[in-house]
Amino acid sequence: MMEYKVIVTTGDLYDATTFNKTFVKLFGEDGESDRTHLSCHTMTAAFDNGPTSSFIVTCPASLGKLVLIELDKQPHLLLPEDHWFPAKVQVESPVGETYNFPIYHWFIDNKSHMFREGKALRVFEDKLGVGMYCREKELKQRGNDYQWDVYEQGIPHCIKKGTTVNLPCDDLFSLTKIAEFDFTAAEGITELELEVLRNCKDNWTSFDDIRKVFTCKSTKISDYVQEHWRDDALFSSQFLNGLNPSMIQRCSVLPKNFPVTDDMVFLHGQHILAEEVKKGNIYLCDYKCLDGVETNVIHGKKQYLMAPLVLLHKTADDKLLPIAIQLKQEPAEDNPIFFPTDSEYDWLMAKIFVRSADFNEHQLTVHLLRTHLLAEVFAVSLKRNVPMVHPLYKLLIPHTRYTFQINTKARCQLISKEGAFTLYAASGGKGMIKILRRATSSLTYSSLCIKDDIAERGLESVPNFYYRDDGLKLWDIIHRFVERMLDYYYKNDTQVKEDKELQAWIQDIYEHGFLSQASTGVPQAFSAVADLVKFVTMVIFTCSGQHSAVNTGQFDYGGWMPNTPTSLQGPPPTTKGKASEATLLQTLPDVQTTVHGMAVMWLLSKQSSDFIALGNYPEEHFNEEFPLQLIHDFQGELEDLSAVITARNIGLEVPYTCLDPAKMENSVAL
């Protein structure tokens, strides 16, 4: 008789242990074992959280090279069925060979499940019938579990589940995450100690009153913002290193709908506007996506959301400062252009309308659409089209962690009819969908690739642009890692073309994420290894770096409400000279809207204790020596970048940490 030693490791998760009877069946190139009960000779559970349990499976003859295993569990006669989460299974053959089987799957019923040996296999090299059968069976089941749905026409599709309770168990939050995170403004209000104000619909009567609320919770950066929010320097720097670094672009031609002249912005003739444009010293932020959007009604009051244009000038000492703001797209007598030389409150009022527009643009376009929704598209397509044994699955599965649940919670509790964004943002409701549709229709592949995006926006040389500096370094590190990994598995372009699972993945993304719009530039198929490398780099960067850049600083810059109003309840000024502190306070959101906005931004900025930083792979999907070495090298490069960023930040008045790999989640998990 031939004896195979089966070593089972149960996942280190709460309630991962089973008291049910468990069974295993081994499949090799030369045969298969009997279905064998993994029996325990004690009255305790056979599988304790974390530690391993060993068993013997006997066969009359050698099975040859092991290909896959089949696992199932059955309830005892007198005990109820429970759940089990095996992490991995290791099998030692009679001739001393060791085979590793990654599992990482919740068993919640008595069905059997097949798992492949850990060596990555592309579909065209999977020659055994039992291997192909396992592959096809897995994808058929995944096709049922991960179906596409249309949340709203004209925006990327999502997983068809409705609520988090219907999600596959493998994609749910851990109990740790559940205990720490409730995606409701009420939870955030409690943490911020603002319960007494949660139902107050009064207007603010002074900035001192806002300051008292703000001091309940603050950060080093939010304190700086509270102190300097009126300053032009901070206003401008947020276009580079704030929550929304995606709006600013070098101005090569002044927009025809922004009739700014030399004497308006350079009163003493220091510069000629056309020459400054030619030198690359003029920058533009254009919020045209917000134009004509139907705004929200909050507490019976119509809200206001402008589509401003902002002109900025890079001075000789490398400072970026605003020089003109027009709050509506079309020039008109009742649409004055504001300048720093205007009265204090005229200029401040104009900047506040820009900051409110930036909040709505950021949350819907830059944050929700370009990270959360796209990450979900990448993940659904991966689950539907790529089996566990495929190298692409092993590479990308860490970057899907918690994405389905966080997005489903967002649809149910943030952008739903009674969600916090719908209730308390100027673009909540119909306006939100219109903005998302516009942004989706203008989405491009190049804008998702930071190198291309920076070049297209002409931002290669703008000074003090830490998002660019850190982001380009991060992109290069990810690209090297992905290139080495995929070059190991794909030796030539022909192998990429022949991989039907790989092609199905990108076809699904093109159709359901980018709505089959050829204008996006997103590939419909992969024809070369280099094309695959770039796209996978973009996926990982989007799910980790880009999401971190636009998410983690939300309370830093939005905790002090006047810097980032979620909505404005007063109309924009149509003439100059009438703004005052009183009119400004009447324009800002009321107390309840402020408190709920602060609460959501606080929740979205919190890091959970089961956070997994970019480059960490607690699930061992790869077990080949070379890919493991690549992961080790990747981690080393990320550590080096983190050290560089930390050293740089020591000398900055406002440190930029959003793209520090040590503080960056591996996936869109928040």
C-alpha positions as CSV (number, residue, x, y, z in Angstrom):
1,M,0.0,0.0,0.0
2,M,1.1,3.6,-0.8
3,E,0.7,6.1,2.0
4,Y,0.2,9.8,1.3
5,K,0.5,12.3,4.1
6,V,-2.2,15.0,3.9
7,I,-1.5,18.1,6.0
8,V,-4.5,20.5,6.3
9,T,-4.1,24.1,7.5
10,T,-7.3,25.8,8.6
11,G,-7.4,29.6,8.1
12,D,-6.6,31.9,10.9
13,L,-10.1,33.4,10.9
14,Y,-12.8,33.5,13.5
15,D,-15.1,30.4,13.3
16,A,-13.0,28.8,10.6
17,T,-13.0,25.4,12.4
18,T,-15.4,22.7,11.6
19,F,-16.8,19.9,13.7
20,N,-18.3,18.2,10.6
21,K,-16.8,15.1,9.0
22,T,-14.3,16.1,6.3
23,F,-13.2,14.0,3.3
24,V,-10.4,14.2,0.7
25,K,-9.8,12.5,-2.6
26,L,-6.5,12.7,-4.4
27,F,-6.2,12.8,-8.2
28,G,-2.9,12.0,-10.0
29,E,-1.8,11.5,-13.5
30,D,-1.9,7.7,-13.0
31,G,-5.0,7.3,-10.9
32,E,-7.1,8.5,-8.0
33,S,-7.6,7.6,-4.4
34,D,-10.7,6.6,-2.6
35,R,-12.7,9.3,-0.9
36,T,-11.1,9.3,2.5
37,H,-12.4,10.5,5.9
38,L,-10.0,12.8,7.6
39,S,-10.7,11.4,11.0
40,C,-9.7,12.8,14.3
41,H,-9.2,10.5,17.3
42,T,-10.1,13.0,19.9
43,M,-13.4,14.6,20.9
44,T,-12.3,18.0,19.8
45,A,-12.5,19.5,16.3
46,A,-10.0,18.0,13.8
47,F,-9.1,21.5,12.5
48,D,-8.2,24.3,14.9
49,N,-7.7,27.8,13.7
50,G,-4.2,28.3,12.3
51,P,-2.4,25.1,13.3
52,T,-2.2,22.2,10.9
53,S,-3.6,18.7,11.1
54,S,-2.1,15.6,9.5
55,F,-3.8,12.5,8.1
56,I,-2.9,9.5,6.0
57,V,-4.5,8.5,2.7
58,T,-3.6,5.0,1.5
59,C,-3.8,3.7,-2.1
60,P,-3.0,0.3,-3.6
61,A,-0.6,1.9,-6.1
62,S,1.1,5.2,-6.9
63,L,-1.1,7.9,-8.2
64,G,1.8,9.5,-10.1
65,K,2.2,13.2,-10.2
66,L,-0.7,14.8,-8.2
67,V,-2.9,17.1,-10.2
68,L,-5.8,18.1,-7.9
69,I,-7.7,17.2,-4.7
70,E,-11.4,17.1,-3.9
71,L,-12.6,18.2,-0.5
72,D,-16.0,18.1,1.1
73,K,-17.6,18.0,4.6
74,Q,-20.7,16.3,5.9
75,P,-22.5,17.0,9.2
76,H,-22.5,14.4,12.0
77,L,-25.8,12.7,12.8
78,L,-26.3,14.7,16.1
79,L,-24.4,17.9,15.2
80,P,-25.6,20.7,13.0
81,E,-23.8,21.6,9.8
82,D,-21.2,24.3,10.3
83,H,-18.7,26.3,8.2
84,W,-15.1,25.5,7.5
85,F,-12.3,27.6,6.0
86,P,-9.3,25.6,5.0
87,A,-6.4,27.7,3.9
88,K,-4.2,25.2,2.2
89,V,-3.5,21.5,1.9
90,Q,-0.1,19.9,1.5
91,V,0.4,16.4,0.4
92,E,3.6,14.4,0.8
93,S,3.9,11.4,-1.6
94,P,5.5,8.1,-0.7
95,V,8.5,9.0,-2.9
96,G,9.1,12.2,-1.0
97,E,7.5,14.7,-3.4
98,T,5.5,17.6,-1.8
99,Y,2.5,19.1,-3.5
100,N,0.8,22.3,-2.3
101,F,-2.9,23.1,-2.9
102,P,-4.1,26.6,-2.1
103,I,-7.7,26.6,-0.9
104,Y,-8.8,29.8,0.8
105,H,-12.5,28.9,0.4
106,W,-15.4,28.8,2.8
107,F,-17.2,25.4,2.9
108,I,-20.8,26.2,3.9
109,D,-22.6,23.2,2.6
110,N,-21.9,19.5,1.9
111,K,-20.9,19.9,-1.8
112,S,-17.5,18.7,-2.9
113,H,-15.0,21.2,-4.4
114,M,-11.9,20.5,-6.5
115,F,-8.6,22.4,-6.1
116,R,-5.6,22.3,-8.3
117,E,-2.0,21.9,-7.3
118,G,-0.3,25.3,-6.8
119,K,1.8,25.5,-9.9
120,A,0.3,28.0,-12.2
121,L,-1.1,26.6,-15.5
122,R,-2.4,28.5,-18.5
123,V,-5.4,26.9,-20.3
124,F,-3.4,25.8,-23.4
125,E,-0.9,23.8,-21.3
126,D,-3.5,22.0,-19.1
127,K,-3.4,18.7,-21.0
128,L,-5.1,16.3,-18.6
129,G,-8.8,15.7,-19.0
130,V,-9.4,15.8,-15.2
131,G,-7.6,19.2,-15.1
132,M,-9.7,20.7,-17.8
133,Y,-12.8,19.3,-16.2
134,C,-11.9,21.0,-12.9
135,R,-11.2,24.2,-14.7
136,E,-14.5,24.2,-16.5
137,K,-16.5,23.2,-13.5
138,E,-14.9,26.0,-11.4
139,L,-15.7,28.7,-14.0
140,K,-19.2,27.4,-14.5
141,Q,-19.9,27.8,-10.7
142,R,-18.2,31.2,-10.7
143,G,-20.4,32.3,-13.6
144,N,-23.4,31.6,-11.4
145,D,-21.9,33.2,-8.3
146,Y,-20.6,36.3,-10.0
147,Q,-23.2,37.6,-12.4
148,W,-23.2,41.0,-14.0
149,D,-25.9,43.6,-13.1
150,V,-26.7,47.1,-14.3
151,Y,-27.0,49.5,-11.4
152,E,-27.8,52.5,-13.7
153,Q,-27.6,52.7,-17.5
154,G,-24.4,54.4,-18.8
155,I,-22.1,53.5,-15.9
156,P,-19.9,50.4,-15.3
157,H,-21.7,47.3,-14.4
158,C,-21.5,45.6,-11.1
159,I,-22.0,42.3,-9.3
160,K,-25.6,41.1,-9.2
161,K,-26.2,40.6,-5.5
162,G,-28.3,43.6,-4.2
163,T,-27.2,43.4,-0.6
164,T,-24.1,42.2,1.2
165,V,-25.8,39.1,2.7
166,N,-26.1,37.7,-0.8
167,L,-22.4,37.9,-1.6
168,P,-20.3,34.8,-1.8
169,C,-18.8,34.0,1.6
170,D,-15.2,34.2,0.2
171,D,-15.7,37.9,-0.5
172,L,-17.2,39.1,2.8
173,F,-15.5,41.2,5.4
174,S,-13.8,39.5,8.2
175,L,-15.5,39.7,11.6
176,T,-12.8,42.1,12.6
177,K,-13.6,44.4,9.8
178,I,-17.3,44.1,10.5
179,A,-16.8,45.0,14.1
180,E,-14.8,48.0,13.3
181,F,-16.6,49.4,10.3
182,D,-20.2,50.4,9.8
183,F,-20.7,52.4,6.5
184,T,-23.3,54.8,8.0
185,A,-23.0,58.4,9.0
186,A,-24.6,57.5,12.3
187,E,-21.6,55.4,13.3
188,G,-19.2,58.2,12.3
189,I,-21.2,60.8,14.2
190,T,-20.9,58.7,17.3
191,E,-17.2,58.3,16.9
192,L,-16.8,62.1,16.3
193,E,-18.9,62.7,19.5
194,L,-21.4,64.8,17.5
195,E,-24.7,63.1,18.5
196,V,-26.2,66.3,19.9
197,L,-25.9,67.9,16.5
198,R,-27.1,65.1,14.2
199,N,-30.6,66.5,13.8
200,C,-29.8,70.3,14.0
201,K,-30.9,72.0,10.8
202,D,-29.8,75.5,11.8
203,N,-27.2,77.5,9.8
204,W,-23.8,78.2,11.3
205,T,-23.6,81.6,12.9
206,S,-19.8,81.8,13.3
207,F,-16.6,80.0,12.3
208,D,-15.8,79.6,16.0
209,D,-18.9,77.3,16.3
210,I,-17.6,75.2,13.4
211,R,-14.2,75.1,15.0
212,K,-15.7,73.7,18.2
213,V,-17.2,70.8,16.3
214,F,-14.1,70.3,14.3
215,T,-11.9,69.9,17.4
216,C,-13.7,66.7,18.5
217,K,-11.4,64.8,16.1
218,S,-8.5,66.2,14.1
219,T,-5.3,65.2,12.4
220,K,-2.0,67.0,11.9
221,I,-3.0,67.9,8.3
222,S,-6.6,68.8,9.2
223,D,-5.4,71.2,11.8
224,Y,-3.1,72.8,9.2
225,V,-6.1,73.0,6.8
226,Q,-8.3,74.6,9.5
227,E,-5.6,77.2,10.0
228,H,-4.7,78.0,6.4
229,W,-7.9,77.2,4.4
230,R,-8.3,80.9,3.4
231,D,-4.8,81.0,1.9
232,D,-4.3,80.9,-1.9
233,A,-1.3,78.7,-1.5
234,L,-3.3,75.9,0.2
235,F,-6.1,76.3,-2.3
236,S,-3.7,75.8,-5.2
237,S,-1.7,73.0,-3.6
238,Q,-4.8,70.8,-3.2
239,F,-5.0,70.6,-7.0
240,L,-1.6,68.8,-6.9
241,N,-1.5,67.0,-3.6
242,G,-5.0,67.1,-2.2
243,L,-7.8,64.6,-2.7
244,N,-8.3,65.3,-6.4
245,P,-5.0,65.5,-8.3
246,S,-6.8,64.6,-11.5
247,M,-8.3,67.9,-12.5
248,I,-5.4,70.2,-13.1
249,Q,-3.7,70.5,-16.5
250,R,-1.3,72.8,-18.3
251,C,-3.2,75.4,-20.3
252,S,-1.9,75.5,-23.9
253,V,-4.8,77.6,-25.1
254,L,-7.1,79.8,-23.1
255,P,-10.7,78.5,-23.3
256,K,-13.0,80.7,-25.4
257,N,-15.6,80.6,-22.6
258,F,-13.1,82.0,-20.1
259,P,-12.4,85.5,-21.3
260,V,-9.4,86.5,-19.2
261,T,-7.1,89.2,-20.4
262,D,-3.7,90.5,-19.4
263,D,-4.9,93.5,-17.4
264,M,-7.3,91.4,-15.4
265,V,-4.7,89.0,-14.0
266,F,-1.4,91.0,-14.3
267,L,-2.4,94.5,-13.1
268,H,1.0,96.0,-13.3
269,G,2.1,94.5,-16.6
270,Q,4.6,92.1,-15.0
271,H,3.6,89.4,-17.5
272,I,1.8,88.8,-20.8
273,L,-0.7,86.1,-20.5
274,A,-0.1,84.6,-23.9
275,E,3.7,84.4,-23.2
276,E,3.1,82.7,-19.8
277,V,0.9,80.2,-21.6
278,K,3.6,79.5,-24.1
279,K,6.2,79.1,-21.3
280,G,4.0,76.5,-19.6
281,N,3.3,78.6,-16.6
282,I,-0.5,78.7,-16.8
283,Y,-2.7,75.9,-15.5
284,L,-6.4,75.2,-15.8
285,C,-9.0,73.3,-13.8
286,D,-12.3,72.9,-15.7
287,Y,-15.3,71.4,-14.0
288,K,-17.4,71.2,-17.1
289,C,-18.7,67.7,-16.2
290,L,-20.9,69.4,-13.5
291,D,-22.5,71.9,-15.9
292,G,-26.3,71.9,-15.9
293,V,-26.6,69.2,-13.3
294,E,-29.9,69.1,-11.4
295,T,-28.9,69.8,-7.8
296,N,-30.2,68.3,-4.5
297,V,-32.8,69.7,-2.2
298,I,-31.7,69.4,1.5
299,H,-34.1,70.2,4.3
300,G,-36.5,71.9,1.8
301,K,-33.7,74.1,0.4
302,K,-32.4,74.0,-3.1
303,Q,-28.7,73.4,-3.2
304,Y,-26.2,75.0,-5.6
305,L,-23.4,73.4,-7.5
306,M,-21.3,75.3,-10.0
307,A,-19.1,74.2,-12.9
308,P,-16.2,76.6,-12.4
309,L,-13.1,77.3,-14.4
310,V,-9.9,78.1,-12.4
311,L,-6.8,79.6,-13.8
312,L,-3.5,79.2,-12.0
313,H,-0.1,80.8,-12.5
314,K,3.3,79.3,-11.7
315,T,5.5,82.1,-10.5
316,A,9.2,82.6,-10.9
317,D,9.8,81.2,-7.4
318,D,7.9,78.0,-8.4
319,K,4.8,78.9,-6.4
320,L,1.4,77.9,-8.0
321,L,-1.3,80.5,-7.2
322,P,-4.9,81.1,-8.5
323,I,-5.3,84.2,-10.6
324,A,-8.9,83.9,-11.9
325,I,-12.1,82.0,-11.1
326,Q,-15.3,81.9,-13.2
327,L,-18.1,80.0,-11.5
328,K,-20.3,79.1,-14.5
329,Q,-19.2,77.8,-17.9
330,E,-20.7,80.5,-20.1
331,P,-19.6,84.2,-19.7
332,A,-22.4,86.6,-18.8
333,E,-23.0,89.8,-16.9
334,D,-24.2,87.8,-13.9
335,N,-21.2,85.5,-14.1
336,P,-18.3,87.7,-13.1
337,I,-14.7,86.5,-13.1
338,F,-13.2,86.7,-9.7
339,F,-9.6,87.7,-8.9
340,P,-7.3,87.7,-5.8
341,T,-7.5,91.5,-6.0
342,D,-11.2,91.5,-5.3
343,S,-12.5,92.0,-1.8
344,E,-11.6,89.3,0.8
345,Y,-15.0,87.7,0.9
346,D,-15.7,88.0,-2.9
347,W,-12.6,86.0,-3.5
348,L,-13.1,83.6,-0.6
349,M,-16.7,83.0,-1.8
350,A,-15.5,82.1,-5.3
351,K,-12.9,79.7,-3.9
352,I,-15.5,78.0,-1.7
353,F,-17.7,77.3,-4.7
354,V,-14.7,75.8,-6.4
355,R,-13.9,73.6,-3.4
356,S,-17.5,72.4,-3.2
357,A,-17.5,71.6,-6.9
358,D,-14.2,69.8,-6.4
359,F,-15.7,67.7,-3.6
360,N,-18.6,66.5,-5.9
361,E,-16.3,65.9,-8.9
362,H,-13.8,64.0,-6.7
363,Q,-16.3,61.8,-5.0
364,L,-18.2,60.7,-8.0
365,T,-15.7,60.8,-10.9
366,V,-12.3,60.4,-9.4
367,H,-13.1,58.3,-6.3
368,L,-16.3,56.3,-7.0
369,L,-16.0,55.7,-10.8
370,R,-12.3,55.6,-11.5
371,T,-11.4,53.4,-8.5
372,H,-14.3,51.7,-6.8
373,L,-16.5,50.9,-9.8
374,L,-13.6,49.9,-12.1
375,A,-12.0,47.8,-9.4
376,E,-15.3,45.9,-9.1
377,V,-15.3,45.4,-12.9
378,F,-11.8,44.0,-12.9
379,A,-12.8,41.7,-10.0
380,V,-16.1,40.3,-11.4
381,S,-14.4,39.6,-14.7
382,L,-11.5,37.8,-12.9
383,K,-13.9,35.6,-11.0
384,R,-16.0,34.8,-14.0
385,N,-13.3,34.0,-16.5
386,V,-10.0,33.0,-14.8
387,P,-9.6,29.9,-12.6
388,M,-7.5,29.7,-9.5
389,V,-4.7,27.8,-11.2
390,H,-4.2,30.6,-13.7
391,P,-1.2,32.9,-13.1
392,L,-3.3,36.0,-13.6
393,Y,-5.7,34.9,-10.9
394,K,-2.8,34.3,-8.5
395,L,-1.4,37.7,-9.3
396,L,-4.6,39.7,-9.1
397,I,-6.7,38.0,-6.4
398,P,-5.1,39.9,-3.5
399,H,-6.2,43.2,-5.2
400,T,-9.9,42.2,-5.0
401,R,-10.1,41.8,-1.2
402,Y,-13.3,43.3,0.2
403,T,-14.1,45.2,-3.0
404,F,-17.5,43.5,-3.6
405,Q,-18.7,44.2,0.0
406,I,-17.4,47.8,0.2
407,N,-19.1,48.6,-3.1
408,T,-22.3,46.8,-2.3
409,K,-22.4,48.7,1.0
410,A,-21.8,52.0,-0.9
411,R,-24.7,51.2,-3.2
412,C,-27.0,50.4,-0.3
413,Q,-25.9,53.0,2.3
414,L,-24.1,55.8,0.5
415,I,-25.5,56.5,-2.9
416,S,-28.9,54.8,-2.5
417,K,-32.1,56.8,-2.1
418,E,-31.6,57.2,1.6
419,G,-27.8,57.1,1.5
420,A,-25.6,59.8,3.1
421,F,-24.2,61.1,-0.2
422,T,-27.7,61.3,-1.7
423,L,-29.1,63.1,1.3
424,Y,-26.2,65.5,2.0
425,A,-24.3,66.3,-1.2
426,A,-25.2,68.9,-3.8
427,S,-25.1,66.3,-6.6
428,G,-27.0,63.6,-4.6
429,G,-29.9,62.0,-6.5
430,K,-30.5,62.6,-10.2
431,G,-27.4,64.8,-10.5
432,M,-25.2,62.0,-9.3
433,I,-26.2,59.7,-12.2
434,K,-25.8,62.4,-14.8
435,I,-22.3,63.1,-13.6
436,L,-21.4,59.5,-13.6
437,R,-22.7,58.9,-17.1
438,R,-20.8,61.9,-18.4
439,A,-17.6,60.8,-16.7
440,T,-18.0,57.2,-18.0
441,S,-18.6,58.4,-21.6
442,S,-15.3,60.4,-21.4
443,L,-13.2,57.8,-19.6
444,T,-10.0,56.8,-21.3
445,Y,-7.5,54.1,-20.8
446,S,-4.6,56.6,-20.9
447,S,-6.1,58.6,-18.1
448,L,-5.9,55.5,-15.9
449,C,-2.2,55.0,-16.6
450,I,-0.4,57.7,-14.6
451,K,2.6,58.0,-16.9
452,D,0.3,58.7,-19.9
453,D,-2.1,60.8,-17.8
454,I,0.7,63.1,-16.5
455,A,2.1,63.6,-20.0
456,E,-1.3,64.3,-21.6
457,R,-2.1,66.9,-18.9
458,G,1.4,68.5,-19.4
459,L,2.4,68.2,-15.8
460,E,5.8,66.7,-16.2
461,S,7.6,69.7,-14.8
462,V,5.2,71.5,-12.4
463,P,7.0,71.8,-9.1
464,N,6.0,70.3,-5.7
465,F,3.7,67.7,-7.3
466,Y,4.2,64.8,-4.9
467,Y,1.3,62.8,-6.3
468,R,3.1,62.7,-9.6
469,D,6.6,62.1,-8.1
470,D,5.5,59.2,-5.9
471,G,2.9,57.9,-8.3
472,L,5.4,57.5,-11.2
473,K,7.9,55.7,-8.9
474,L,5.1,53.4,-7.7
475,W,3.9,52.7,-11.3
476,D,7.4,51.7,-12.3
477,I,7.8,49.4,-9.3
478,I,4.5,47.7,-10.1
479,H,5.3,47.5,-13.8
480,R,8.7,45.8,-13.2
481,F,7.1,43.3,-10.9
482,V,4.2,42.5,-13.3
483,E,6.6,42.4,-16.3
484,R,8.9,39.9,-14.7
485,M,6.0,37.8,-13.4
486,L,4.2,37.7,-16.8
487,D,7.4,37.2,-18.8
488,Y,7.9,34.1,-16.7
489,Y,4.6,32.6,-17.7
490,Y,4.3,34.0,-21.3
491,K,7.4,33.5,-23.4
492,N,6.0,35.2,-26.5
493,D,3.1,37.1,-27.9
494,T,1.5,34.0,-29.4
495,Q,1.0,32.5,-26.0
496,V,-0.9,35.6,-24.9
497,K,-3.1,35.4,-28.0
498,E,-3.8,31.7,-27.4
499,D,-4.9,32.1,-23.8
500,K,-8.7,32.1,-24.2
501,E,-9.3,32.7,-20.4
502,L,-7.1,35.8,-20.6
503,Q,-8.9,37.1,-23.6
504,A,-12.3,36.4,-22.0
505,W,-11.2,38.5,-19.0
506,I,-10.3,41.6,-21.0
507,Q,-13.4,41.2,-23.3
508,D,-15.7,41.2,-20.2
509,I,-13.9,44.3,-18.9
510,Y,-14.2,46.1,-22.2
511,E,-17.9,45.3,-22.5
512,H,-19.1,45.7,-18.8
513,G,-16.6,48.2,-17.5
514,F,-16.1,50.5,-20.5
515,L,-19.4,49.7,-22.2
516,S,-17.9,48.6,-25.4
517,Q,-16.7,52.2,-26.2
518,A,-13.8,52.0,-28.6
519,S,-13.1,55.7,-27.9
520,T,-11.8,54.7,-24.4
521,G,-8.7,53.1,-25.9
522,V,-9.2,50.1,-23.7
523,P,-8.0,46.9,-25.5
524,Q,-10.7,44.5,-26.6
525,A,-8.1,41.7,-26.8
526,F,-4.4,41.2,-25.9
527,S,-2.1,40.6,-28.8
528,A,1.3,41.1,-27.1
529,V,2.9,40.4,-23.7
530,A,3.7,44.1,-23.4
531,D,0.0,45.1,-23.8
532,L,-0.9,42.6,-21.1
533,V,1.8,43.9,-18.7
534,K,0.6,47.5,-19.1
535,F,-3.0,46.7,-18.5
536,V,-2.3,44.5,-15.4
537,T,-0.1,47.2,-14.1
538,M,-3.0,49.7,-14.5
539,V,-5.3,47.3,-12.6
540,I,-3.0,46.9,-9.7
541,F,-2.2,50.6,-9.5
542,T,-5.9,51.6,-9.7
543,C,-6.8,49.1,-6.9
544,S,-4.0,50.2,-4.6
545,G,-2.1,53.4,-5.3
546,Q,-4.8,55.4,-7.1
547,H,-7.4,54.5,-4.6
548,S,-5.1,55.4,-1.7
549,A,-4.3,58.8,-3.4
550,V,-8.0,59.8,-3.6
551,N,-9.3,58.2,-0.4
552,T,-7.0,58.2,2.6
553,G,-6.9,62.0,3.0
554,Q,-10.6,62.6,3.0
555,F,-10.9,63.7,6.6
556,D,-7.5,65.5,6.5
557,Y,-8.9,67.9,3.8
558,G,-12.7,67.5,4.4
559,G,-12.9,67.4,8.2
560,W,-12.7,71.2,8.3
561,M,-16.0,71.8,6.4
562,P,-15.3,75.3,4.9
563,N,-12.4,73.8,3.0
564,T,-14.5,71.1,1.4
565,P,-18.3,71.8,1.6
566,T,-20.4,68.8,0.5
567,S,-23.1,71.2,-0.7
568,L,-23.9,74.9,-0.7
569,Q,-27.3,76.3,0.2
570,G,-26.8,79.8,-1.2
571,P,-26.5,80.9,-4.8
572,P,-23.2,82.0,-6.3
573,P,-22.6,85.8,-6.3
574,T,-23.8,87.5,-9.5
575,T,-22.1,90.8,-8.7
576,K,-19.1,91.8,-6.7
577,G,-18.9,93.7,-3.5
578,K,-21.8,92.1,-1.6
579,A,-20.2,89.1,0.0
580,S,-19.4,89.2,3.7
581,E,-18.7,86.7,6.5
582,A,-22.5,86.6,7.2
583,T,-23.4,85.8,3.6
584,L,-20.6,83.2,3.5
585,L,-22.0,81.4,6.6
586,Q,-25.5,81.5,5.1
587,T,-24.1,79.8,1.9
588,L,-22.2,77.0,3.7
589,P,-24.2,73.8,4.5
590,D,-26.2,73.7,7.7
591,V,-25.2,72.0,10.9
592,Q,-26.7,68.6,10.2
593,T,-25.3,68.5,6.6
594,T,-21.9,69.4,8.0
595,V,-22.0,66.8,10.7
596,H,-23.1,64.0,8.3
597,G,-20.4,65.0,5.8
598,M,-17.7,65.0,8.4
599,A,-18.9,61.6,9.7
600,V,-18.7,59.9,6.3
601,M,-15.3,61.3,5.5
602,W,-14.1,60.2,8.9
603,L,-15.3,56.6,8.3
604,L,-13.8,56.5,4.8
605,S,-10.4,57.6,6.1
606,K,-10.1,55.0,8.9
607,Q,-7.7,52.2,8.5
608,S,-9.0,48.8,9.8
609,S,-6.8,46.6,12.0
610,D,-6.8,43.8,9.4
611,F,-5.4,46.2,6.8
612,I,-3.1,44.5,4.3
613,A,-0.5,46.8,2.7
614,L,0.5,46.7,-1.0
615,G,3.0,43.9,-1.7
616,N,1.8,41.6,1.2
617,Y,0.4,38.2,0.2
618,P,-0.9,36.4,3.3
619,E,-2.7,33.9,1.0
620,E,-0.1,31.6,-0.6
621,H,-1.4,31.3,-4.1
622,F,2.1,31.2,-5.7
623,N,4.4,28.4,-4.6
624,E,7.0,28.3,-7.3
625,E,10.4,29.5,-6.4
626,F,10.8,32.2,-9.1
627,P,7.5,33.9,-8.5
628,L,8.1,33.9,-4.8
629,Q,11.4,35.6,-5.3
630,L,9.7,38.2,-7.5
631,I,7.3,38.9,-4.7
632,H,10.2,39.3,-2.3
633,D,11.9,41.7,-4.6
634,F,8.7,43.7,-5.1
635,Q,8.3,44.0,-1.4
636,G,11.9,45.3,-1.1
637,E,11.4,48.0,-3.8
638,L,8.2,49.1,-2.0
639,E,10.0,49.4,1.3
640,D,12.7,51.5,-0.4
641,L,10.1,53.8,-1.9
642,S,8.4,54.1,1.5
643,A,11.7,55.2,3.0
644,V,12.3,57.8,0.3
645,I,8.8,59.3,0.9
646,T,9.2,59.3,4.6
647,A,12.6,61.1,4.4
648,R,11.1,63.7,1.9
649,N,8.1,64.4,4.1
650,I,10.3,65.4,7.0
651,G,11.1,68.6,5.2
652,L,7.5,69.4,4.1
653,E,5.1,71.7,6.0
654,V,2.3,69.5,4.8
655,P,3.6,65.9,4.3
656,Y,2.2,63.8,1.4
657,T,1.7,60.2,2.5
658,C,-1.1,59.0,0.3
659,L,1.2,57.1,-2.0
660,D,3.4,55.6,0.8
661,P,3.3,51.9,0.1
662,A,3.5,51.1,3.8
663,K,0.2,53.0,4.3
664,M,-1.5,51.8,1.2
665,E,-4.1,49.0,1.1
666,N,-3.6,46.2,-1.4
667,S,-7.1,46.6,-2.7
668,V,-10.2,48.8,-2.7
669,A,-11.2,47.7,0.7
670,L,-12.5,51.0,2.2
